Amino acid sequence: MIKFNNLLLLCFLLLGLTACTRQDNFTSAKWDSTKDGVTFVERNEIVNDLIQHYQLKGLKYRKIVQLLKYPQYKDSVSFYYEIRDDYNNMHQRTHVKNLLFHMTKDSVITKVEIYDKQFKKK
């Protein structure tokens, strides 16, 4: 009886933890959807699906732009799309998360990664 209760408790705990991280399927429309013209509302829920199910490495920059529209930042060797950029009520950044692409001089994607940083309270 005790083992069954422990197993049941473990199942509820795992269910609760997985429910906290909502995931959804990627679409270009969801990627580009904003709540206020600035904040991207669905990117955090679909970025993992994008990385897991789309072969991004090896594509050219223009193909990425066809899929994801123009990035928030670009230089000659990298570019990124904003996923999250959170601030507290004191206008201090608390969390930033970006989808970062590295590319060659010929605009071929060589690496795709998620930059995710939470800032400590001051």
Number of C-alpha atoms within 10 A of each C-alpha: 6 7 8 9 10 11 12 11 12 12 12 11 12 10 11 11 10 10 10 8 9 9 16 15 12 19 16 12 11 17 22 17 15 14 9 8 8 8 16 19 16 21 25 19 18 18 20 16 14 18 16 9 10 10 9 19 16 13 14 16 20 13 13 16 11 10 13 16 14 16 15 10 11 14 9 11 15 19 19 21 21 18 23 19 15 15 13 10 6 6 8 12 15 14 15 16 18 21 20 18 23 20 21 15 9 10 16 19 21 16 14 17 12 16 13 12 13 12 12 8 8 4
